[in-house]
Amino acid sequence: MVEDLRSGLDKNIRLLIVDDEETFRRTIVKRLQKRGISIEEAGSGEECLSILEEKPMDVVVLDVKMPGMNGIEVLRHVKERYPKTEVILLTGHASTQDGVGGIKAGAFDYLSKPIELEHLLGKIKQAHEKRVREEEKRREAEFRAKMEQQMIATERLASLGTLAAGVAHEINNPLAIIKESAGWMKLILNKEEMADIPRKGDFEMALGKIEKGVERAKRITHQLLGSVKQTDSVCSEVNLEELLGETADLIHKEAGNKNIEISHQIDPAVGSIWTDPYKLRQVLINLLTNAVHATGSGGRITIMIEPVDERVAFIVRDTGQGIPKENLNKIFEPFFSTKPPGEGTGLGLFVTRSIVEKLGGKIEVESQLGKGTIFRVQLPRYQKIDEKPAQNDHVDNLKRVFEIN
């Protein structure tokens, strides 16, 4: 029976024996150590709590009758401070009532002295198994909570797809009419006979706002399409230096208007990368545009490309205002934006992450308020393309509606 218990008892169990009778305690400790179990020991309740402060324990075997702080008091402290730790009480034959009281206070079980080693081993094993089961339940609960959050996010994105399809169908066509009408009115205002009409400047300003509003609405629908369209990737060998130069040129004027310095560094060891150059360019443009918007006049943006094992890292670092810690987990959510109303759609980083994941990579962010932000994108050197990419119904519908309109 002892051998069965030895084979079934986890040798890595963290066990603490607490008893003020040194001879009894040392005998138990030695016999358990012969069975390959690593044990801590304490001669008092105070010493027990001191050990637990420094070393977490799975199971504590605790004598009830001890001078100073007795076992029941120690038990209450243990369950209050370390609720995951299981406690087995040791009582005398005449004090079984203490054992019952201990169970009511949270003890796993109690044994009467003198004890049989096999019985003690069995109880330790049971207590440890209970602790393992409780830990598994806790992890399962955490997993379920995460899955529920993912399901909520999935449902939110599905709703977003449905909403976007409705927006495309119901809004894009009227927007085209509004834009055409605004253009027609501008042509009329520019005619000679309209040169002296009262408040002409107000009319022109109003028409300008209409056109900007139309462009913003079109931009939102375009970005929504970019986040869900399942287009086949066109992979090719990408010259990273050329791609980076082209991308930097696209935002050079906007950066120059704010006197922002842009520099880039490419590690010679990077070599080549096979991916979709158009999607990669969009990722870099989105990140650089965000960096320009976040960086004040006279700031600096650095772009670095370096090898990371079998992947390539693209790093965009700015000296901007930084992102509050509480917003770091939100910035990739659709429609989340810290920009003033009308200045951002809240879809740029959402689209960026979607593209990166479609390319088989990942994106990470670090930021400090007042010091700047670092976006790090890692992509595989060779993108894997599924022969039959999966699509869901709402994506198909959304794609079709946008392309028709």
SVG drawing of the C-alpha trace seen along z (x, -y; Angstrom):
<svg xmlns="http://www.w3.org/2000/svg" viewBox="-31 -92 55 94">
<polyline fill="none" stroke="black" stroke-width="0.4" points="0.0,0.0 2.8,-2.4 4.4,-1.7 1.1,-2.5 0.9,-5.8 4.5,-6.6 3.9,-6.1 0.6,-8.1 2.0,-11.0 3.4,-13.9 7.1,-14.2 6.9,-18.0 4.3,-18.6 5.1,-21.5 4.6,-20.1 5.0,-21.7 4.9,-19.8 4.1,-21.9 4.4,-20.3 6.0,-21.6 7.1,-18.0 10.4,-17.8 10.9,-14.1 7.6,-13.3 8.0,-15.9 11.5,-14.8 10.4,-11.1 7.5,-12.0 9.8,-14.2 12.5,-11.5 10.1,-8.8 8.5,-11.0 11.9,-12.2 12.8,-8.5 9.9,-8.3 11.4,-11.2 9.2,-13.9 10.7,-17.4 9.4,-18.8 9.6,-22.0 9.1,-21.9 8.2,-24.3 8.0,-24.0 5.3,-26.7 2.4,-28.5 4.4,-31.7 7.2,-29.8 4.7,-28.2 3.2,-31.6 6.7,-33.0 7.6,-30.1 4.3,-30.6 5.1,-34.3 8.2,-33.3 7.3,-29.9 3.9,-28.9 2.8,-25.4 0.3,-23.0 -0.4,-21.1 0.2,-21.9 0.1,-19.2 -0.7,-21.1 -0.8,-20.0 -3.7,-21.5 -2.2,-21.6 0.8,-23.9 2.0,-26.5 1.5,-30.1 -0.6,-30.2 -2.6,-27.0 -3.4,-25.0 -7.0,-26.4 -5.7,-30.0 -2.9,-29.2 -5.5,-27.5 -7.7,-30.6 -4.7,-32.7 -3.7,-30.3 -7.1,-30.1 -7.4,-33.9 -4.0,-34.6 -3.5,-31.5 -6.9,-30.1 -5.5,-27.7 -3.4,-25.9 -4.9,-22.7 -4.5,-22.0 -4.6,-18.6 -5.0,-18.8 -3.3,-16.5 -5.2,-16.0 -5.0,-13.8 -7.6,-11.1 -9.3,-13.2 -9.5,-16.3 -11.4,-15.1 -13.8,-18.0 -10.9,-20.3 -10.6,-18.4 -14.3,-18.8 -14.1,-22.5 -11.0,-22.8 -12.9,-21.3 -15.7,-23.9 -12.9,-26.5 -11.7,-25.2 -9.4,-22.3 -9.3,-19.5 -9.4,-16.8 -8.0,-15.7 -6.1,-12.7 -5.8,-11.5 -2.4,-10.8 -0.6,-8.4 -0.9,-8.4 -0.2,-5.7 2.2,-6.9 0.2,-5.2 -2.9,-7.0 -1.1,-10.3 0.3,-9.8 -3.2,-9.0 -4.6,-12.2 -1.8,-14.3 -2.4,-12.8 -6.2,-13.5 -5.6,-17.1 -3.1,-17.7 -5.5,-16.3 -8.2,-18.6 -5.9,-21.5 -5.1,-20.5 -8.8,-20.1 -9.5,-23.5 -6.7,-25.0 -8.0,-23.3 -11.5,-24.6 -10.1,-28.1 -8.2,-27.8 -11.3,-26.5 -13.3,-29.4 -10.7,-31.8 -10.7,-30.0 -14.5,-30.2 -14.4,-33.9 -11.8,-34.5 -13.9,-32.5 -17.0,-34.4 -15.1,-37.7 -13.9,-36.3 -17.4,-35.3 -18.6,-38.8 -15.9,-40.3 -16.8,-37.9 -20.5,-38.8 -19.5,-42.4 -17.5,-42.0 -20.4,-40.1 -22.7,-42.9 -20.2,-45.3 -20.3,-43.4 -24.1,-43.5 -24.1,-47.2 -21.4,-47.9 -23.4,-46.2 -26.4,-48.3 -24.3,-51.4 -22.8,-50.6 -26.2,-49.9 -28.2,-52.8 -25.5,-55.5 -23.1,-55.1 -25.6,-55.9 -27.1,-59.0 -23.5,-60.1 -22.8,-60.0 -25.8,-62.2 -24.8,-64.6 -21.3,-64.9 -22.5,-65.5 -25.0,-68.1 -22.3,-69.9 -20.1,-70.0 -22.9,-71.4 -23.6,-74.1 -19.9,-75.1 -19.9,-75.4 -22.9,-77.8 -21.2,-79.8 -18.2,-80.3 -20.2,-81.8 -19.7,-85.5 -23.3,-86.4 -22.9,-84.9 -19.7,-87.0 -21.6,-89.6 -24.2,-87.5 -24.5,-88.1 -22.5,-85.8 -20.9,-83.9 -18.0,-82.9 -20.5,-81.2 -22.0,-79.2 -18.5,-78.1 -17.6,-77.2 -20.8,-75.1 -20.2,-73.3 -16.6,-72.5 -17.9,-71.0 -20.4,-68.9 -17.6,-67.6 -15.4,-66.8 -18.2,-65.0 -18.8,-62.9 -15.1,-62.0 -15.0,-61.0 -18.1,-58.7 -16.5,-57.2 -13.3,-56.6 -15.1,-54.8 -16.8,-52.4 -13.5,-51.9 -11.7,-51.0 -14.5,-48.7 -14.2,-46.9 -10.5,-46.6 -10.9,-44.9 -13.2,-42.1 -12.5,-41.6 -11.0,-38.2 -8.8,-38.9 -6.1,-36.4 -2.7,-37.5 -0.3,-38.1 3.1,-37.1 6.4,-38.1 9.9,-38.8 9.9,-42.2 12.8,-44.7 12.3,-46.1 14.6,-49.1 12.6,-50.2 9.3,-49.5 10.3,-51.5 11.5,-54.4 8.3,-54.5 6.2,-54.4 8.2,-57.2 7.8,-59.4 4.0,-59.1 3.9,-60.7 7.0,-62.9 4.9,-66.0 2.6,-65.7 5.6,-65.1 7.5,-68.0 4.6,-70.3 5.1,-69.5 8.9,-69.6 9.1,-65.9 12.3,-64.1 11.9,-60.6 14.8,-58.2 15.0,-54.5 17.4,-51.7 17.5,-48.3 19.7,-45.5 21.8,-44.1 21.1,-40.6 17.4,-40.9 17.7,-39.5 14.5,-39.1 10.9,-38.5 8.1,-36.9 4.8,-38.5 2.1,-40.7 3.8,-44.0 0.6,-45.9 -0.8,-44.8 2.6,-45.4 2.7,-48.9 -0.7,-49.6 0.4,-48.4 3.4,-50.7 1.4,-53.7 -1.2,-53.3 1.5,-53.1 3.5,-56.0 0.4,-58.1 -0.6,-57.4 3.0,-58.3 2.9,-61.6 -0.5,-62.5 0.7,-61.6 4.1,-63.4 4.3,-67.1 6.3,-69.7 10.0,-69.0 9.6,-65.4 11.2,-62.3 10.0,-59.0 12.3,-56.1 11.6,-53.0 13.7,-49.9 13.6,-46.5 15.6,-43.7 15.7,-39.9 14.1,-37.9 14.9,-34.2 12.7,-33.1 10.7,-36.3 11.3,-39.9 10.4,-42.7 9.2,-46.1 9.5,-48.7 7.9,-52.2 9.0,-54.4 7.8,-58.0 8.5,-60.7 4.9,-61.6 2.5,-62.0 2.2,-58.3 -0.9,-56.2 -2.4,-55.9 -2.0,-52.5 -5.7,-51.9 -6.1,-52.4 -3.4,-50.0 -5.8,-47.1 -8.4,-49.1 -6.5,-50.7 -7.1,-47.8 -10.8,-47.7 -13.0,-49.0 -14.2,-52.6 -11.9,-53.3 -10.2,-56.6 -8.7,-59.3 -8.8,-61.9 -11.3,-64.7 -14.6,-64.0 -14.3,-64.2 -10.5,-63.7 -10.4,-59.9 -12.5,-56.9 -11.1,-54.6 -10.5,-51.9 -6.8,-52.4 -5.3,-50.1 -8.2,-47.7 -7.5,-47.3 -3.8,-47.2 -4.0,-44.3 -6.4,-42.4 -3.9,-42.7 -1.0,-41.7 -2.8,-38.6 -3.8,-37.7 -0.1,-37.9 0.6,-35.4 2.2,-37.9 1.5,-39.7 1.6,-43.3 2.6,-44.6 2.6,-48.0 4.6,-49.7 4.0,-53.2 4.9,-55.8 3.0,-59.0 5.1,-61.9 7.8,-59.8 6.3,-58.1 5.1,-54.8 6.6,-51.8 4.7,-49.5 6.4,-46.2 5.1,-44.0 6.6,-40.6 6.0,-38.8 7.2,-35.3 9.9,-35.4 7.6,-33.3 3.9,-33.8 1.8,-30.6 -1.2,-30.9 -4.2,-28.6 -5.4,-26.9 -9.0,-27.3 -9.3,-30.4 -12.3,-30.3 -15.0,-33.0 -18.2,-33.4 -21.5,-34.6 -21.5,-38.1 -18.0,-38.7 -19.3,-37.5 -22.3,-39.7 -20.3,-42.7 -17.8,-42.2 -20.5,-41.9 -22.4,-45.0 -19.3,-47.2 -18.1,-46.1 -21.5,-46.6 -21.8,-50.1"/>
</svg>
